[in-house]
């Protein structure tokens, strides 16, 4: 009998060490090293055949490899198809992360039940069969090709997979699985990494797509080692506030498509409802015009969105000005305030500034700079901006309005939603070749923008 090998593994980043250390040299976190027993076997996985090693290890010339198109499985959920880059790629492993109770299990149970033309296996290590059946009854979707399994042992799971031969597998969640090859507790770094490696090997060898649902930590990152994100093909983040009805499915990594796509859902009693036109929910309806509000035309992946930017500028009562943002980068706001102070002569240094992106969405597109500037100036001057105008443009440090990408898609979205005028950078003029009914105004500096609006 071979002696068990023990190693110390950081529970935060997955770094291994031969001895215990108080501080991890990789992630600098304290008291995260835990001793774990490693016991590896060289036996084959249950799903492997005798020829798999020979078939997969033989090298090939580049010219011998067929360049056939990637086969995708289309779901009935258009938002899920969008974030995956056009459907589920056969043999891909997709990691889905989100807060507890946000709706991850409901989303994929609903998506699997809707795909009644393929055989699906849903593996749950957290809920009983009765609990999942109750949720499925609420969704009111019937599917005879849908199978349920409640198990946490990977060998049991692969045995069941060998019997059913599913075309799609969903695992909920990776933190509950345990492998017989590793003698440590479920949810530990070693178990999560080994179970994921076994699932990836299975998916690639059998060409079966697998969804892996995972938890996130307090700081919002995926629980378990960071290497988990590198092992899978696609990483999806399911976001949203449980106090609001809207949920956002965001792509953070995708080997088969755009890595910055976005899907929006509304949580209801009958499951998650797709939002086909997100711009309508991101722009709030008002009876009268208010100061501090500007509409921006942004892009999330290949999808144009119009979002409402809200700003409030007041005199700093306590002497130290506050800078508070929701859904926007605080450092970017400070940069724009410095540009307005230096290039425009506006005294924001003695003002409290509050900035909010409507709809609970987080914005990273620099093209929203112009709308943020306009919302700040509107609140500063206490003069409302007409709601028929929207803005798109990046603001530089010298106060110039810079060109942005995909300008025609942004203009077309604004025209579709009934806006009468859009203000863009002068340097985007040569990129606009189509004709639009909406009035397009070009500006080159924030001084020129101020003269047009106020």
Secondary structure, DSSP 8 states (H G I E B T S, - for coil): ----EEEEEETTT--EESS--SB-TTT--BS-EEEEEE-------TT--TTHHHHHHS---GGGS------EE--S-HHHHHHTTSSEETT-EEEEEE-TTSSHHHHHHHHHHH-TTS-EEEEESSS-HHHHHHHHHHHT---TTEEEE---BHHHHHHHHHHH--SEEEEE-GGG-B-TTEES-TTSHHHHHHHHHHHHHHHHHHT-EEEEEE-B-TTSSBSS-THHHHHSSEEEEEE--TTSSEEEEEEEEETTS-TT-EEEEEEETTEEEE-S-HHHHHS---SS--TTEEEEEEEETTEEEEEEEEEEEEE-SSSS--EEEESS-HHHHHHHHHHIIIII---GGGEEEEEEEGGG-----GGGHHHHHHHHHHHHHT----TTEEE--EE-TTSBEE--S-HHHHHHHHHHTT-SEEEEEGGGGGG--S--SSEEEEESBHHHHHHHH-
